[in-house]
Amino acid sequence: MPENDDFALQDFLPYLLNQAAEAASLSFQRVYRDRYGMLRTEWRVLFHLGLYGRMTATDIGARSRMHKTKISRAVSALETKRFLTRARADADRRTEFLTLTPAGEAAYRDLCATARTHDAALVAGLATEQAAALRAALKQLAGRD
């Protein structure tokens, strides 16, 4: 490996974003894993249903940018945990609508409150303007501005 290579991995934006995402996610991950036995994709599906109500897996994929296979596994796991139900569409029997059960809604409310606290703690060391600029920059980079 050349010693004179001026590429600095620690300053490479994709690397930094990944490192920041992992660090920011770890303590919240422990909450949804320990309380509800969920994986990351499961809490993301749960949150989409909690935020937007009844959706299809395709809808969740479009909003979350998760692969359909991961969504399918998460849906199956959440159904097994009795956090969601599936209902076939009358017009197209291939389409399933996903809806949170009362247990899923309770888990969503609980995790939502924890997520707010976690989010506030993450930006506690930043000025309000810095936190707003960080959110705006991340949304722009994600193509969601």
Z-matrix of the N, CA and C atoms (Angstrom, degrees):
N
C 1 1.454
C 2 1.524 1 108.57
N 3 1.310 2 117.92 1 128.31
C 4 1.464 3 119.63 2 -177.50
C 5 1.532 4 111.75 3 -68.54
N 6 1.308 5 116.07 4 134.85
C 7 1.470 6 122.27 5 178.28
C 8 1.523 7 111.50 6 -73.84
N 9 1.318 8 117.76 7 -25.98
C 10 1.457 9 121.09 8 -174.38
C 11 1.522 10 113.39 9 -91.08
N 12 1.302 11 117.67 10 8.02
C 13 1.468 12 121.51 11 178.28
C 14 1.529 13 108.23 12 -64.30
N 15 1.312 14 117.12 13 123.16
C 16 1.473 15 119.68 14 -176.13
C 17 1.533 16 112.88 15 -92.16
N 18 1.320 17 116.99 16 9.84
C 19 1.463 18 119.80 17 176.78
C 20 1.526 19 109.04 18 -75.60
N 21 1.323 20 116.43 19 125.36
C 22 1.461 21 121.45 20 -179.12
C 23 1.526 22 109.00 21 -108.85
N 24 1.303 23 116.02 22 100.23
C 25 1.462 24 120.88 23 -179.05
C 26 1.526 25 111.26 24 -55.30
N 27 1.325 26 117.49 25 -41.33
C 28 1.464 27 121.13 26 -177.72
C 29 1.524 28 112.86 27 -64.79
N 30 1.330 29 117.99 28 -13.58
C 31 1.466 30 121.81 29 176.44
C 32 1.525 31 112.94 30 -108.21
N 33 1.311 32 117.86 31 -2.03
C 34 1.466 33 123.39 32 179.75
C 35 1.525 34 108.04 33 -70.95
N 36 1.322 35 116.59 34 118.62
C 37 1.467 36 120.89 35 -171.37
C 38 1.531 37 113.94 36 -55.08
N 39 1.329 38 120.93 37 -47.75
C 40 1.470 39 118.55 38 177.65
C 41 1.533 40 112.79 39 -57.28
N 42 1.318 41 116.14 40 -38.67
C 43 1.462 42 120.44 41 177.81
C 44 1.530 43 110.26 42 -64.96
N 45 1.321 44 116.79 43 -46.64
C 46 1.467 45 121.10 44 178.91
C 47 1.527 46 111.63 45 -61.06
N 48 1.324 47 116.33 46 -43.15
C 49 1.466 48 119.89 47 179.36
C 50 1.525 49 110.93 48 -62.26
N 51 1.320 50 116.12 49 -42.74
C 52 1.460 51 120.21 50 178.24
C 53 1.523 52 110.89 51 -63.37
N 54 1.318 53 117.14 52 -46.17
C 55 1.464 54 120.92 53 179.27
C 56 1.526 55 111.22 54 -61.65
N 57 1.323 56 116.77 55 -42.91
C 58 1.466 57 120.77 56 179.27
C 59 1.522 58 110.75 57 -65.22
N 60 1.332 59 116.50 58 -42.42
C 61 1.469 60 120.30 59 -179.68
C 62 1.527 61 110.53 60 -62.91
N 63 1.323 62 116.98 61 -44.01
C 64 1.467 63 119.92 62 179.81
C 65 1.521 64 110.71 63 -64.00
N 66 1.313 65 116.97 64 -45.89
C 67 1.469 66 120.29 65 -179.76
C 68 1.528 67 110.96 66 -62.91
N 69 1.322 68 116.48 67 -41.96
C 70 1.460 69 120.96 68 -178.33
C 71 1.521 70 111.97 69 -69.81
N 72 1.320 71 117.03 70 -28.56
C 73 1.461 72 121.00 71 -174.99
C 74 1.525 73 114.31 72 -86.38
N 75 1.311 74 117.96 73 -24.00
C 76 1.461 75 120.50 74 -169.79
C 77 1.522 76 114.76 75 -57.54
N 78 1.319 77 118.20 76 -50.36
C 79 1.467 78 118.32 77 -176.65
C 80 1.527 79 111.29 78 -69.62
N 81 1.319 80 117.75 79 -35.09
C 82 1.467 81 119.53 80 176.76
C 83 1.523 82 109.98 81 -69.47
N 84 1.320 83 116.52 82 -36.91
C 85 1.462 84 120.98 83 178.09
C 86 1.523 85 110.87 84 -58.42
N 87 1.327 86 116.64 85 -40.50
C 88 1.462 87 119.92 86 178.30
C 89 1.520 88 111.50 87 -60.49
N 90 1.310 89 117.23 88 -35.62
C 91 1.469 90 120.86 89 -178.69
C 92 1.528 91 110.42 90 -65.78
N 93 1.329 92 117.80 91 -56.08
C 94 1.468 93 118.15 92 -176.29
C 95 1.520 94 112.03 93 -69.57
N 96 1.321 95 117.18 94 -28.33
C 97 1.468 96 119.91 95 176.96
C 98 1.529 97 110.77 96 -71.79
N 99 1.339 98 116.59 97 -48.53
C 100 1.465 99 120.10 98 -175.94
C 101 1.527 100 112.81 99 -71.67
N 102 1.320 101 117.44 100 -40.04
C 103 1.471 102 120.19 101 -178.51
C 104 1.521 103 113.48 102 -76.43
N 105 1.333 104 116.09 103 -38.27
C 106 1.462 105 119.58 104 -170.20
C 107 1.521 106 114.82 105 -126.41
N 108 1.323 107 117.71 106 0.16
C 109 1.452 108 120.60 107 179.94
C 110 1.516 109 113.18 108 65.11
N 111 1.322 110 117.41 109 28.20
C 112 1.470 111 121.97 110 -176.63
C 113 1.518 112 112.33 111 -92.98
N 114 1.312 113 114.19 112 151.39
C 115 1.453 114 122.58 113 168.38
C 116 1.524 115 108.70 114 -94.72
N 117 1.325 116 116.62 115 170.27
C 118 1.469 117 121.56 116 -177.84
C 119 1.529 118 112.37 117 -56.91
N 120 1.320 119 117.13 118 -44.87
C 121 1.464 120 118.82 119 -178.76
C 122 1.535 121 111.18 120 -66.00
N 123 1.317 122 116.98 121 -32.77
C 124 1.465 123 120.08 122 179.22
C 125 1.523 124 111.27 123 -66.44
N 126 1.349 125 117.81 124 -44.91
C 127 1.463 126 117.25 125 -179.99
C 128 1.523 127 110.65 126 -67.80
N 129 1.324 128 117.75 127 -31.34
C 130 1.465 129 119.67 128 177.71
C 131 1.525 130 111.16 129 -66.79
N 132 1.329 131 118.05 130 -41.35
C 133 1.463 132 121.19 131 176.07
C 134 1.529 133 109.45 132 -64.88
N 135 1.330 134 116.65 133 -45.78
C 136 1.460 135 121.09 134 178.59
C 137 1.533 136 110.80 135 -56.41
N 138 1.327 137 117.25 136 -45.06
C 139 1.463 138 120.95 137 -178.63
C 140 1.530 139 111.83 138 -66.82
N 141 1.310 140 117.49 139 -37.32
C 142 1.466 141 118.59 140 177.18
C 143 1.526 142 110.68 141 -63.32
N 144 1.312 143 116.64 142 -43.13
C 145 1.469 144 119.63 143 178.86
C 146 1.522 145 110.74 144 -68.48
N 147 1.319 146 117.04 145 -36.68
C 148 1.463 147 120.35 146 177.29
C 149 1.516 148 112.44 147 -65.77
N 150 1.307 149 116.61 148 -38.38
C 151 1.471 150 121.30 149 -179.12
C 152 1.523 151 113.26 150 -77.43
N 153 1.330 152 116.46 151 -43.33
C 154 1.459 153 120.52 152 -169.88
C 155 1.523 154 114.75 153 -108.84
N 156 1.336 155 117.39 154 -7.24
C 157 1.455 156 119.46 155 -178.84
C 158 1.516 157 111.34 156 79.15
N 159 1.282 158 116.11 157 -156.54
C 160 1.465 159 122.83 158 -175.24
C 161 1.525 160 111.13 159 -55.53
N 162 1.330 161 115.38 160 128.69
C 163 1.468 162 122.04 161 -178.53
C 164 1.519 163 109.14 162 -146.16
N 165 1.319 164 115.12 163 164.84
C 166 1.463 165 120.53 164 169.28
C 167 1.527 166 108.00 165 -95.68
N 168 1.313 167 116.15 166 164.42
C 169 1.465 168 120.33 167 175.48
C 170 1.522 169 110.32 168 -61.32
N 171 1.323 170 116.84 169 -35.22
C 172 1.464 171 121.26 170 177.90
C 173 1.524 172 110.68 171 -62.99
N 174 1.340 173 116.69 172 -41.80
C 175 1.466 174 121.05 173 177.24
C 176 1.527 175 110.42 174 -59.98
N 177 1.326 176 115.64 175 -44.89
C 178 1.468 177 120.17 176 -179.63
C 179 1.522 178 110.09 177 -63.11
N 180 1.314 179 116.78 178 -41.96
C 181 1.458 180 120.68 179 178.43
C 182 1.515 181 112.79 180 -60.53
N 183 1.326 182 116.11 181 -41.17
C 184 1.466 183 120.28 182 179.88
C 185 1.528 184 111.19 183 -66.00
N 186 1.321 185 116.84 184 -39.12
C 187 1.460 186 120.36 185 -178.96
C 188 1.526 187 112.64 186 -77.35
N 189 1.325 188 116.71 187 -36.80
C 190 1.462 189 120.56 188 -171.36
C 191 1.520 190 114.19 189 -96.33
N 192 1.319 191 116.31 190 -17.70
C 193 1.463 192 122.44 191 -174.55
C 194 1.526 193 111.98 192 62.95
N 195 1.312 194 115.93 193 29.79
C 196 1.469 195 120.40 194 173.88
C 197 1.521 196 108.48 195 -92.51
N 198 1.314 197 116.55 196 150.19
C 199 1.449 198 121.89 197 178.40
C 200 1.522 199 109.49 198 -70.06
N 201 1.323 200 116.25 199 145.09
C 202 1.468 201 121.29 200 -175.75
C 203 1.524 202 112.57 201 -60.58
N 204 1.324 203 117.81 202 -31.69
C 205 1.465 204 119.98 203 178.50
C 206 1.529 205 110.79 204 -65.98
N 207 1.322 206 116.32 205 -42.06
C 208 1.473 207 120.11 206 178.27
C 209 1.523 208 110.81 207 -65.26
N 210 1.327 209 116.06 208 -39.62
C 211 1.465 210 119.70 209 178.59
C 212 1.518 211 109.88 210 -64.72
N 213 1.316 212 116.85 211 -42.78
C 214 1.456 213 121.30 212 179.76
C 215 1.523 214 111.47 213 -59.66
N 216 1.322 215 116.81 214 -44.12
C 217 1.467 216 120.73 215 177.98
C 218 1.530 217 111.06 216 -64.90
N 219 1.324 218 115.93 217 -41.38
C 220 1.466 219 119.89 218 179.53
C 221 1.524 220 110.72 219 -64.69
N 222 1.315 221 117.10 220 -41.88
C 223 1.464 222 121.51 221 178.58
C 224 1.526 223 109.98 222 -61.46
N 225 1.310 224 117.34 223 -45.00
C 226 1.468 225 121.03 224 179.04
C 227 1.525 226 110.89 225 -60.69
N 228 1.331 227 116.33 226 -44.07
C 229 1.467 228 120.15 227 179.97
C 230 1.522 229 111.30 228 -65.70
N 231 1.325 230 117.46 229 -41.82
C 232 1.467 231 120.58 230 179.50
C 233 1.527 232 111.23 231 -67.82
N 234 1.315 233 116.09 232 -33.31
C 235 1.461 234 119.78 233 176.40
C 236 1.537 235 109.65 234 -67.77
N 237 1.313 236 117.28 235 -42.80
C 238 1.462 237 121.63 236 177.58
C 239 1.532 238 110.78 237 -60.28
N 240 1.328 239 116.01 238 -37.87
C 241 1.476 240 121.17 239 178.71
C 242 1.533 241 111.93 240 -79.43
N 243 1.316 242 115.93 241 -1.11
C 244 1.471 243 123.18 242 179.49
C 245 1.540 244 112.80 243 64.89
N 246 1.335 245 115.46 244 34.79
C 247 1.459 246 121.36 245 177.38
C 248 1.529 247 112.17 246 -96.23
N 249 1.334 248 116.94 247 -16.06
C 250 1.458 249 119.51 248 177.63
C 251 1.518 250 110.14 249 -147.25
N 252 1.331 251 113.87 250 161.56
C 253 1.465 252 120.84 251 174.07
C 254 1.521 253 107.81 252 -124.66
N 255 1.330 254 114.35 253 158.15
C 256 1.465 255 121.74 254 176.77
C 257 1.523 256 107.73 255 -115.51
N 258 1.326 257 115.48 256 142.93
C 259 1.464 258 120.72 257 174.54
C 260 1.521 259 107.75 258 -138.35
N 261 1.306 260 116.45 259 127.96
C 262 1.471 261 121.18 260 178.69
C 263 1.527 262 109.94 261 -71.12
N 264 1.318 263 114.76 262 142.08
C 265 1.466 264 120.51 263 176.49
C 266 1.524 265 109.00 264 -73.14
N 267 1.314 266 116.58 265 141.21
C 268 1.462 267 120.35 266 178.54
C 269 1.524 268 111.31 267 -67.60
N 270 1.320 269 116.86 268 -40.04
C 271 1.459 270 121.33 269 -175.75
C 272 1.526 271 112.63 270 -72.57
N 273 1.327 272 117.34 271 -34.29
C 274 1.460 273 121.49 272 -178.07
C 275 1.523 274 107.79 273 -140.43
N 276 1.301 275 117.10 274 103.02
C 277 1.462 276 122.43 275 -174.32
C 278 1.536 277 112.66 276 -65.26
N 279 1.330 278 117.49 277 -11.45
C 280 1.467 279 119.85 278 176.55
C 281 1.521 280 111.44 279 -79.45
N 282 1.319 281 117.39 280 -17.98
C 283 1.450 282 122.50 281 -177.43
C 284 1.524 283 110.29 282 -92.08
N 285 1.321 284 115.51 283 132.25
C 286 1.460 285 121.36 284 176.29
C 287 1.519 286 109.47 285 -117.37
N 288 1.319 287 115.05 286 133.35
C 289 1.459 288 120.77 287 173.79
C 290 1.518 289 108.36 288 -95.86
N 291 1.320 290 115.99 289 134.27
C 292 1.452 291 122.91 290 -179.04
C 293 1.519 292 108.77 291 -105.88
N 294 1.315 293 115.97 292 136.00
C 295 1.460 294 121.87 293 -179.19
C 296 1.521 295 108.60 294 -139.91
N 297 1.322 296 116.91 295 139.93
C 298 1.459 297 120.03 296 176.01
C 299 1.523 298 110.80 297 -70.00
N 300 1.308 299 115.59 298 142.55
C 301 1.460 300 121.76 299 172.11
C 302 1.540 301 107.52 300 -83.24
N 303 1.318 302 118.63 301 172.26
C 304 1.468 303 119.14 302 173.77
C 305 1.535 304 112.57 303 -55.29
N 306 1.332 305 117.62 304 -38.55
C 307 1.468 306 120.39 305 176.99
C 308 1.529 307 110.49 306 -65.29
N 309 1.319 308 116.97 307 -39.76
C 310 1.463 309 120.93 308 177.30
C 311 1.519 310 111.67 309 -65.75
N 312 1.322 311 116.98 310 -40.06
C 313 1.461 312 120.78 311 177.45
C 314 1.526 313 110.83 312 -64.52
N 315 1.325 314 116.66 313 -40.04
C 316 1.474 315 120.05 314 178.32
C 317 1.527 316 110.40 315 -64.97
N 318 1.336 317 117.34 316 -43.51
C 319 1.461 318 120.91 317 177.70
C 320 1.529 319 110.18 318 -62.74
N 321 1.323 320 116.50 319 -41.20
C 322 1.471 321 120.32 320 178.40
C 323 1.530 322 110.49 321 -60.80
N 324 1.332 323 117.35 322 -48.73
C 325 1.479 324 120.34 323 -179.52
C 326 1.532 325 110.86 324 -60.21
N 327 1.322 326 116.37 325 -43.84
C 328 1.465 327 121.12 326 179.48
C 329 1.526 328 110.72 327 -61.41
N 330 1.329 329 116.03 328 -50.39
C 331 1.455 330 119.80 329 -178.45
C 332 1.521 331 112.41 330 -69.18
N 333 1.307 332 116.85 331 -30.46
C 334 1.467 333 120.66 332 177.70
C 335 1.538 334 109.99 333 -64.11
N 336 1.315 335 116.27 334 -43.98
C 337 1.469 336 119.88 335 177.87
C 338 1.528 337 110.28 336 -62.83
N 339 1.309 338 117.00 337 -42.06
C 340 1.461 339 121.42 338 178.31
C 341 1.526 340 110.38 339 -65.76
N 342 1.323 341 117.11 340 -39.43
C 343 1.474 342 121.11 341 179.54
C 344 1.532 343 110.64 342 -63.45
N 345 1.321 344 117.00 343 -39.89
C 346 1.478 345 119.56 344 177.93
C 347 1.527 346 110.62 345 -61.25
N 348 1.329 347 115.93 346 -45.30
C 349 1.464 348 120.46 347 179.49
C 350 1.523 349 110.52 348 -63.60
N 351 1.323 350 116.14 349 -43.46
C 352 1.469 351 121.48 350 179.50
C 353 1.530 352 110.32 351 -62.34
N 354 1.317 353 116.55 352 -44.25
C 355 1.460 354 121.47 353 179.66
C 356 1.528 355 110.76 354 -60.91
N 357 1.323 356 116.38 355 -44.36
C 358 1.468 357 120.26 356 179.29
C 359 1.523 358 110.94 357 -62.64
N 360 1.321 359 116.98 358 -39.58
C 361 1.460 360 120.36 359 179.49
C 362 1.535 361 111.28 360 -66.06
N 363 1.323 362 116.72 361 -36.15
C 364 1.464 363 120.24 362 179.88
C 365 1.526 364 112.37 363 -63.15
N 366 1.303 365 117.26 364 -36.40
C 367 1.466 366 119.96 365 -177.44
C 368 1.526 367 113.18 366 -100.77
N 369 1.325 368 116.65 367 6.27
C 370 1.466 369 120.32 368 -176.95
C 371 1.528 370 112.78 369 -58.72
N 372 1.307 371 117.70 370 -32.57
C 373 1.460 372 120.91 371 -179.54
C 374 1.519 373 113.97 372 -85.36
N 375 1.323 374 117.04 373 0.95
C 376 1.462 375 121.00 374 -179.89
C 377 1.523 376 110.10 375 -106.34
N 378 1.311 377 115.67 376 149.41
C 379 1.462 378 119.89 377 171.39
C 380 1.528 379 108.24 378 -67.88
N 381 1.308 380 117.11 379 155.66
C 382 1.466 381 121.68 380 -179.21
C 383 1.519 382 111.15 381 -53.66
N 384 1.330 383 116.80 382 -42.09
C 385 1.462 384 121.24 383 179.98
C 386 1.531 385 111.23 384 -66.08
N 387 1.329 386 116.67 385 -38.01
C 388 1.462 387 120.45 386 178.61
C 389 1.530 388 110.57 387 -65.18
N 390 1.318 389 115.99 388 -43.94
C 391 1.470 390 119.92 389 179.77
C 392 1.523 391 110.28 390 -62.54
N 393 1.321 392 116.85 391 -42.52
C 394 1.462 393 120.58 392 179.26
C 395 1.531 394 110.62 393 -65.50
N 396 1.325 395 117.21 394 -41.09
C 397 1.467 396 121.14 395 179.06
C 398 1.533 397 110.47 396 -66.17
N 399 1.323 398 116.87 397 -39.62
C 400 1.464 399 120.39 398 178.08
C 401 1.523 400 110.73 399 -62.22
N 402 1.326 401 116.97 400 -47.37
C 403 1.470 402 120.69 401 178.82
C 404 1.532 403 110.99 402 -60.32
N 405 1.325 404 116.20 403 -44.34
C 406 1.467 405 120.22 404 -179.45
C 407 1.527 406 110.79 405 -63.70
N 408 1.327 407 117.14 406 -43.25
C 409 1.465 408 120.65 407 -179.52
C 410 1.531 409 110.87 408 -64.86
N 411 1.327 410 117.04 409 -42.64
C 412 1.463 411 120.09 410 179.63
C 413 1.529 412 111.30 411 -65.46
N 414 1.321 413 117.13 412 -40.06
C 415 1.472 414 120.22 413 177.14
C 416 1.523 415 110.24 414 -63.45
N 417 1.310 416 116.84 415 -40.64
C 418 1.460 417 120.43 416 179.16
C 419 1.537 418 110.24 417 -64.67
N 420 1.318 419 116.79 418 -45.95
C 421 1.462 420 120.11 419 179.01
C 422 1.521 421 112.04 420 -62.25
N 423 1.327 422 116.06 421 -34.00
C 424 1.465 423 121.05 422 179.07
C 425 1.524 424 112.04 423 -80.02
N 426 1.338 425 116.49 424 -6.03
C 427 1.458 426 119.94 425 -179.10
C 428 1.517 427 112.58 426 75.83
N 429 1.308 428 116.10 427 26.26
C 430 1.470 429 121.35 428 -176.70
C 431 1.521 430 111.11 429 -125.23
N 432 1.294 431 117.96 430 41.68
C 433 1.472 432 119.61 431 -179.66
C 434 1.480 433 113.15 432 -90.11
